Amino acid sequence: MTEDGQFLRHKIPVGRLEIGDEIVIERQYSYEPKVSWVARFAVAAAVIVVVAVGSVLSVKYISQYHAARGTAMVAEEVVEEKAIVEEALPVEEGAEEPALAMEAEQEETIIYKSESVHSLEEGTTVEEYIEDIIFSYKVSGERNLSVRLENSSSTGSFNGTFNLVMLLSDGSVARTITIPLEDFEPGDIHEESFPLEAGETDFGLEVTESIN
């Protein structure tokens, strides 16, 4: 269809153009193509359908927008009322305020994560330094894992956790052994043994430290 409303027929390769694309037809038509009343009626009907559908969608969108906005306003009012009530309630003697309680909680940060796994083969003995902590372990013939931790620092204590992620032969996690250390002073030694479960062949090591 041309800009002045004429319908022209022109052959184009399949798949080259899409609806809405514009093309230039160099051939000059010496006659005005006839448009049947059926075609005019179809165009008019299509316009009416587009307008009707657009109106329905617009009304639906506006209704949903107002409903959602109303819900958000109600929720905001409830939160504000709850905050006012909490401020008005007396604080029990000896109880910490929420903000102070959050500050008192300790945060755990990962300071070490092994890039490779540690073998649990019988007779294996390993020792490595993680920050100022000497981590060592050995596997006995009774399928027993003995872990030894020593604080080699001369100044600071350690507060954190050693996590041993026990793995099966296919690499899946069987369980996690947690060794918490609190106020682990310089020169302190912690030794602990764990029986190995069936199928456990390796373990990964992750160390976290508590920060006040």
Secondary structure, DSSP 8 states (H G I E B T S, - for coil): --TTS--------TTS--TT------S--SS-----HHHHHHHHHHHHHHHHHHHHHHHHHHHHHHHHHHHHHHHHHHHHHHHHHHHHS---TT---HHHHHHHS-EEEEEEE-SS-EE--TT-EEEEEETTEEEEEEEETTTEEEEEEEE--SS--EEEEEEEEEEETTS-EEEEEEEEEEEE-TT-EEEEEEE--TTEEEEEEEEEEEE-
